[in-house]
Amino acid sequence: MQNILVIGGGFAGLNAALNAADQVGQNGGDIAVTLVSNSKYITMRPRLYEVNPEALREPLRPIFDAAGIDFKIGNADSIDSSQRTVSLQGGETFTYDRLVLTAGSQLKPLPVSGIAEHGFNIDSYDAAVAFDAHLARLAGAEETPGADTFVIVGAGITGIELALEMHTRIASHGGSAAAQRARIVLVERDDVLGLEMGDNPRPVIEKALAEAGVEIHLGSEVSEAAADHLVLSNGARIDTASIIVTSGMVASPIGATVGVDVDEQGRLPVDEMLRTQGSPEIFAAGDMARAYVDDSNLAVMSCQHAGTMGKYAGHNAARDLMGLETRAYRQPNYVTCMDLGAYGAVFTTGWDRVVEASGPEVNARKRMINEQLIYPPEATSREEILAARRIDENGR
Ligand SMILES: Cc1cc2nc3c(=O)[nH]c(=O)nc-3n(C[C@H](O)[C@H](O)[C@H](O)COP(=O)(O)OP(=O)(O)OC[C@H]3O[C@@H](n4cnc5c(N)ncnc54)[C@H](O)[C@@H]3O)c2cc1C
């Protein structure tokens, strides 16, 4: 029996495994589909800025059991494309006929003295839960200098969403008086906020931050971090017990073991079938893949792109192995929806991120994305699960 191996059980990996199994089933292939992930759960990463992060993951095994996918827990370490093997930490090795790499991304390390020891982040489930436990400890602790100051390092989408959620987060542990006392500081090394969102939504974002009283330091870097303070590049000291790093994401390091050049975000270059250039039996999707969504735009690290790319990667890996026609990945419609806390949310369309709506009227849409759209299908029957994740009539 041949086999398709998927590494990583996130948004891309789940869809890849389901689409591979679907194609194998529909075409009578004698092919096993195995997914190896280092967690039993899929983490709702886009929600990790919210209150109660402990609730923000869902078990994968019921879905894979129902869908007939072999699910193994393990941390993939390296790939040998000449032998078609993947080695796991601990020594176990898996062979593959087609490999789909969907191990996602990690927080981009910030090379600043003291950050690794004293900085928090919300990049993974464990990190977000640890930060929440810190907020709970602060709420019960004696008043110390800096206890009410929360410094977020990096004003990208995640940093801005977190800054605008901080009052709610603090109130959830220490009550509204603690939230009112809180000083929320956003430090950004660029000269503008939300660089990756572009110019169009910036006025809305700035208004939301101003209304929430967030203190902003642009053109500033952290040069030193400690348990009770940090120092900015201009020499200013901020007393704080809470430094939260939102410095962006880099692709899983396992991509670099394939042996082809990865881009500056650590992503594997893939062709329109999502095959890794130079290793056609290895597909990549989601945050690990440098893929074009149309003739000129590259996918960004997002659920929007990871989920759809995952579908195509699984679909194509299975069909390629069975000698069937594959389907080019295209995802021309791009939207963003950003939570702006008490201000509401902002919804943009297109690569120029033209603001279509902002304020409380966008809240329902953001909730629908965060609480429904990104969630895995119910673990019902194999047919229902597979149907829920097929490439739809719009090619998504
Ligand atoms: C705080 C935060 C906010 C975000 N907000 C948004 C947003 O508003 N909108 C949006 O679209 N995107 C957002 N993102 C980005 C989005 O979460 C990612 O782009 C998305 O999760 C990528 O999906 P993926 O399947 O490629 O990777 P992931 O979701 O990271 O999944 C990777 C999976 O692989 C597993 N894994 C990792 N390494 C290994 C290994 N070596 N071996 C085995 N398994 C492994 C992991 O446990 C995980 O299950 C946000 C991310 C964060 C952290």
The ligand as an ORCA input file, in Angstrom:
! r2SCAN-3c Opt
* xyz 0 1
  C      -2.132     35.563     17.758
  C      -2.386     35.257     16.316
  C      -3.395     35.924     15.654
  C      -3.666     35.643     14.321
  N      -4.699     36.273     13.718
  C      -5.060     35.896     12.490
  C      -6.227     36.449     11.873
  O      -6.901     37.311     12.439
  N      -6.561     35.992     10.644
  C      -5.835     35.032     10.004
  O      -6.209     34.618      8.904
  N      -4.721     34.511     10.542
  C      -4.319     34.912     11.762
  N      -3.201     34.374     12.321
  C      -2.354     33.488     11.509
  C      -2.914     32.077     11.432
  O      -3.157     31.580     12.715
  C      -1.934     31.195     10.698
  O      -1.664     31.754      9.440
  C      -2.518     29.792     10.533
  O      -2.635     29.190     11.787
  C      -1.664     28.968      9.606
  O      -2.185     27.703      9.496
  P      -1.212     26.466      9.270
  O      -2.092     25.267      9.194
  O      -0.285     26.742      8.165
  O      -0.329     26.389     10.584
  P      -0.726     26.218     12.118
  O      -2.104     26.664     12.377
  O       0.383     26.848     12.869
  O      -0.676     24.659     12.320
  C       0.526     23.945     12.291
  C       0.340     22.620     12.989
  O       1.521     21.859     12.887
  C       1.905     21.337     14.150
  N       3.354     21.259     14.104
  C       4.244     22.275     14.118
  N       5.490     21.823     14.005
  C       5.406     20.480     13.910
  C       6.369     19.452     13.776
  N       7.685     19.709     13.696
  N       5.928     18.168     13.719
  C       4.612     17.880     13.799
  N       3.663     18.834     13.937
  C       4.061     20.118     13.970
  C       1.354     22.354     15.134
  O       1.116     21.780     16.401
  C       0.053     22.740     14.459
  O      -0.960     21.829     14.794
  C      -2.899     34.657     13.642
  C      -1.870     33.992     14.312
  C      -1.616     34.277     15.632
  C      -0.513     33.536     16.336
*
